[in-house]
Amino acid sequence: MAWLHLGEVLSTFPDQLQAAAEALRRAGGLMPRDHRPLNALAGVLMGGKRYDDAVQAYRAAAAMATDPNLADMLNNMGVALERLERRDEAVPMMRAASLIRPDSPAIHDNLGNALLGTAQAEEAETCHRRALALGAKGGETWSNLGNSLHRQGRLDEADAAYRRAIEINPEEPKFHTNLALNLLLAGRMEEGWREYEWRWRGHPNLPPYLVDRVWTGEPLPADLPGGGTLLLQAEQGYGDTLQFIRYVPQLKARGVNRVILACQPELIRLMETAPGLDAVVGEAGPMPPFDKAVTLLSLPGLLGGLAAPAAFPYLSVPQGVRMPLPAAPAGTLKVGLAWAGRPTHGDDWNRSIPARMLAPILDVPGVTFYSLQRGAVAPRLGRPPADRLVEAADLCADFCDTAAMLMGLDLIISVDTAVVHLAGALGKPVWLLLPSVPDFRWRLEGEASDWYPAFRLFRRKGQSGWEAPIARLAEALRARVDRPASA
């Protein structure tokens, strides 16, 4: 018991989690039929974000538990599985916990979160409303309810839920950020961009210069210590950098003397073609002298524009860069195809498509399809048969090579991933497959994009699957092959 109590005490100190785990393992060895050391150890492992190990500890503890704590163990195990994105396993755990403890707001709230991650937004809404009816008091449950309503496209109701969460806890950045994304999707851009600035409050990896030297829109003349230099910091994914670099020419019009971009290494060569940039550096390297700094996704709010009046294309392939496509039969339409986004993206389950569903597109005659899919996507979503698709993306070392390759294509068909922003910035035509409630930049309705004039959007409707938009796209592709000049 002494080792158990010592482990429990040590677990309350964030810098003593390793020592707490060792004490609890000793306790488990001395108390092999008691679930308490394993349960406490699992909690410590959760605190250290060792979710796989936590799941194993919870499983072992639950196997020997006979008291009411079993519901909490199942719930916590479900939370660990959800954080590992093993949501199909998390949901049954949390359902079992809710049956044992039907009066627990926390369990219903967690179950709702797991259900939302398995495309069950309506049932998730029911769980969050149940948690509120059972007395959940914090803003977190209201924000979770907002997420379930947002996923159903019920943006006005989601707005009210997010604002209720903010009313309860006005200083929680997550609530404001959720509200911002809802506002932007609804087209309420001015308030949306303003609320989106909350994403940086309390951010653990925010460089100090984005706090003490943040740019707020003022002129930066050449006589300043850093030569009137603004440092633009890339953030989030590759696609965000590709999309929002379009705002740079407006910075010079605002009286900024020099603009330097710090971005992902894979984008450096390509970003050097962006108009208005004086230098491009890697985001992890030493920064050159500068006077003020700002992140790329803060520019729309500061500059007051939805999509910025940039000329298209606003990126280009550097002189001398060549990436010829593998040979195709003469006279066929050359189409690039991507069906999966980055797996670590929080919404990837909603936007990526199993490869087997692409058959109606791949069956269109007169087309040579080129894979734009990088990496080991097969275990997750599969790959089309090798005789239907020419491998192309893995020939490219960086986005500059990919840009050169895209220039040889007639059309790009893709889900919402970085390659569509690259193609859009290059002025290439893109047919984009979207879920019914997409990322904010694609809005909820319409076939055209506010951001890229050469895009055509194919949307899922409501809770339906990918079959309908894929069928519409395949039909449009047949027409494109028959009438090339009409595309």
N, C-alpha and C positions, 0 to 999 in steps of 0.2 A: 504493500500500500504506500510505503514511503516514496518509492520510485514513481508511482502514479501521481501522488500529490506534488512531487517535485516537478514532474513533467508538466502538470497543469499550471503550476506557478510560472515556470519558465516560458510557457507558451504565451503568456500575457505580455512578454517583452519582444518586440519585433526583431531585435538583434540576437535573440537567444533561441531561435527556432530549431537550429541544428542540435543544440544541447537538449532542448525539450524533446525532440524526436528520439534521441539516444536514451533519455531517461524512460520514455514511454515504451520503447522497445525492450528495455530491461524489465519493466513492469509486466509487459506481455509475456516474457519468458518465465517469470515467477508466478503469473496468474493465467495459465493457459486456457482455463475454462471461463474466464471472465471477459466479457466484451468491452468493458470500459477502457482499458489501455488502448485497444485497437481503435475504438471510436475516437478517443482523444488524439491518438496519433494521426488519424485521418484528417482531423481538423487542423492539426499543425501542418500537414502536407498541403492542405488546401491553402493555408496562409502563405506557404512558400511557392504556390502555383505549380506544385508537382501533382497535377490532376490524375495522371495515370496511376501513380502510387497511391493517391488518396482513394481512388475507386477500389483498388485491391484491398486496402485496409477496411473500407466500409463494407465490402462484400464479406470479408472474414468476420467482422464484428456483427453484421446482421445475421449471419448464419448461426450464431450462438446466443443472440439476444432473445429474451422472452418478455421483456417489459415494454411499456408504452413508448420508450425511446426508439423503438423500431421505426416508427413513422418518421422521426427526425433523421434517422440514419438513411432511410430510403430517399427522403427528400434531398439530403446533402449529397448522396451518391448521384442522384439525378442532376443536381447542380454541377457537380464535377464532370459528368458526362456531357452536359450541355456546353460547358466551357471547352471541352475537347471537340465540340461540334459533332458529337455522336448522339444527335438528337433523337434518332429513332430508338435508341436504347434509353435515353433520358425520360422520354414520355411515359413508358410503362412503369418505371420506378416511381415517378411522381404521382401517377394515377393510383398506384398501390398505396402510397403515403396518404393521399387524399381520402381513400376509403377507410383507412385506419383512423385518421384524424380529420373528419369532415368539417370540423369547426376551426381549422387553422387557416388564417388569412395568408400567412407566408407560403404555405404549401400550394394553395390555389394560385397565388401570384406567380410562383416559380413554374408551376405547371403551364400557366398561360404563356410565359416566356418561351418554354420549350415547344409548345404547340405552334407558336408563331414561326419558329424556326423550321417547322415541317409543313409550312403552307396551310395551316389550319387557323386562319385569322379569326373566323367567326367563333370557333370554340375557345380560342384564346381570349376574345372579348368577354365571353361568358365567365371564364375563370377570373379575370380581373374584376369584373363587376361583382362576382361572388365574394372575392377578397374584400372589396370595399363594403359590401353588405355585412360581412363578418367583423367589421371594425378596423380594417387597415387604415391607419391615420396618416402615414407619410406621403410625401409627394411622389415617391417612387412608383406606387401602384397606379396613381393617376397618369403618370408618364407612360407606364406600361400599357395602360388602357388606350392612351393616345396612339401608341405604336400599333396596336391591333386595329384601331379604326383607320389609321393612315394606310395600313396594308390593304384595307378593303376599299380604299379610294374615298372614304367618307371624311373629306378633309376639314369641313366645317366642324364636325363633331370632334375630330382629333385636335383641332385648334383649341376648342373649349377645354378638353382634358389636359392638354399641355399647359394652358394658362392656369388651370386649377393647381397643377403641380407647382408652378412658379409662385403662385399665391401662397402656398404652404411653405415653400423653401425658395425664396427669391434669389439666393446666391448660388444655386446649383447649376453649374455650366451645362450639364447634360440636358436638363429640361429646356433651357434656352436654345440649345443646338437642335434638339428634336423639333421644337417649334419653328426654328429657322428653316429646316429642310421641308417642313410641311407648307410654310408660307411660300417658299421658292417654287415648289411643285404646283401650288395654286396660282402662281403668277404674281404674287404680291411681293415684288422684287425689292422695293425700297426697305420695307420693314424686315424682309427676309434676310437681306445682306447685313443689316444692322444687328439682328439677333445672332447671325452666324459668327460674329466676332467673339461671342462667348466661348467658342470652341477652344480658345487659348487660355481661358481662366484656369489656373492651377495645373496646366499641362506639364507633366514631369520632364519632358525633353525639350522644352522651349528655350532656345538660346537666349542668353541675357540681353543681347543687343536688340532682340525683338520686344523687349520690355522698356529698356532705358534709352533706346535710340529709334523708336518706332516712328515711321513716316506717317503723317496725317494729311498729306495733300499739299503741303506748302512748297514754294519754289526752292530749289537747291542750286544757287548760283556757283560759278566756278571759283569764287574767292573764299569759299568755305575751306576748312582744314583738309578735308578729303577730296577737294576739287569739285565739290557739288555732286558727289556720287551717291546714288541710291542702290543698295543691295537688295535684289529680289531673291527671296528664299522660296525654292520649290517646296511643295508639301503634298502629302498623300501620294496618289499613284502617278504613273507615267502619263495617263490620259489627262489628268488635271494640268500637268505642266504643258502638254501639247495644246490644250484648249485655251488656257488663260495667258499664254505668252503673247497672244494677239493684242493685249492691251499696251504693250511697251511703247508704240509710237505716241500714244496719248501722254505718256509721262514726259517726253521731251516737250510737248505742247504746253505742259503745266510748269515749265521752267526748270526741269531737272537737267543738269548739265551732262551727267554720265550715268549709265545704267549697267550694272553688273548682275548677271544671273548666277546663283548657286543652285545646281540641279543634280539629278542622278547621273552617275558616270556614263550610263548607257545612252544618254541623250545629248552629251556635250557636243559631239561633232555636228549633229543636226541643229541644235539650238544656235550654233554660230551663224546660221543662215537667217535667223529671225531679225526683221528690220528693227532698228533702234537700239540694239544691244551693242555695248562697247567691249564687253568681255564676258566669257562664260567660264566658270570654275566648278570643280566638284563640290558637292554639298558637304562632304566630310573633311575636306582639306582646309589649309589655312586660308583665311579671307584676306583679300587686298584691302587697302585703306578705303573707308567709306564714311559718309556722314550720317545717313539714316538707312533704315532697313524696313522691309515689309514683306509679307508672304503673298504669293501669287493670287490666292483666292480672296484676299482682302481688296484687290484692285477694283472689282465691279462695284463694291459699295463706295469706295473712295472716289471713283471716276463717274459714278452715276449712270452706268450703261448696262443694258441687258446683255448684249452680245458684242458690243464695240464695233464701230464701223470700219473694220479692217478689210483691206483688199484681199481677195482670194486669188491664188494661194498666198498664205503668209509665211509658209516655210517652203524650202526647196532643197534639192539634192546638191551638195557641194560639187563644184566642177571637178571632174576626174574620177568621181565615184561611180562604179559600174557594178551592177548585180543582175546579170541577165537571167531571165526565167529559163527553167528547163524547157526543152523543145515541146511544142504542141502541134497536133495535126493542123495543116493549113486550113484557114477559113473558119476555125472554131473561135467562139467567144472565150476569152481568157478571164476567168472569175476566181478571185481569192476567197477562201472560206475559213471562218473561225467560229467555233461553236462553244468555246469555254473561256471564261474569264479567270482572273487570278484566284486560286482556291482560298487564299487567306482573306479575301474581301468579305466583309460581313454579310453582304447580300448575294453572294455568288450562287447559293442554292436557288435563288429566285431568277437569275439571269442566264445561267448556262444551260445547255441543251444536250441530252444524251445523243451521241453520234448516230445511233440507229434511227433516230427520228428524222434525219436529214435525207432519207432515201428519196422522197418525192422531188427534192431539189436535184440530187445527184442523177436522177433518172431523166432529166431534161436533155434531149439530144442536141448536138451541135455546140457543146460546151466542154472546155478543158478546165477542170477544177484544180486549183493549187492550194495546198494546205498552208494557212497562215498561223497554225497552232504550234506554239513552242512548248517544249518540255514534255514531261511524262503525264500526259492527260489521259492515256488509255485506261489505267486502273480506275480512274474516277468516273469517266464518262464514255470511254470507248473511242475507237477511231473507225472511220469508214473503211471499207475494204481497200486494200492497197491498189487494186486495179481501177479504182474510181477516183483516185485523188493523187496528184503529184506532190511530193514533199518539197517544200520551198522555204519555210520559215527558218528551219534549223541550219540553213546555209548562211544565215545572217549573223554577224558578230554583234551588231548594235542597231539602234533605230535608224541610223544613217543608211546602213545597208538595206534595212527593211524598206525605207523610203525609196531607195533606188529600185528595189524589186517591185514595189507597188506601181511605180510609173509605167511598168510594162503590162499592167492589167487593164482590162476594160471595165471591170466592176468588182466591188468588194461586197460580199455578203457576210454578215457577222452579228454576233450578240454584242452587248454593250461591254466593250473592253478597249484597251489602249489603241489597238490597231485602227479602230474607227476614227479616233481623234487624229491619228497620224494621217490617215487617208483624207479626212476632212480638211486638215491644215494644208495638204498638198493640192486640194481642189478636186480630188478624185470622187466619182460617184459611189455612194454607199447605200446598200439596202440593209436596214438595221432591224433585227428581230428583238422585240421588247416585251417584257412582262406587262401585265395589266396596270400595275402601279410601279413605274420605273423610277430611276434616279431623277432628281429634281430637274435636270437640264433638258429632259425630253418631254416634260409636261404630261398631262393625262390623256390628251386627245390630239387628233390630227395626224396627217401623213407627212407633213413638212417639219423641218427643224428650224428653230429660231437661231441656231448657232452655225449651221452649215448649209449653204444653199443647194448643194448637190446630193442631199440625203433624201431617202424615202423610208418612212417608218412603217413597219408591219407589227401590229400590236396583238397581244392576247386580249381577250375580252373577259372581264369578270373572273370567275374561278375556273374558266375553261383551260384546256391544256394548250400545247404548242401546235397541235395538229392543224388547227384552222389557219393561223398566220403562215405556217410553212406551206400549206396548200395554196394560199393566195400568192405567196411569193413565187412558188414554182410556176403557177399560171402566168404571172407577170414575166418570169424569166423566159418561158416559151415564146411569149409575144416579143420579148426583147431579141431573141435569136431570129425570129421570123422578120422583124422590122428593126434592124440595127440602128437606123437613123432616128428612130422614135424615142430612144432612151434618153 
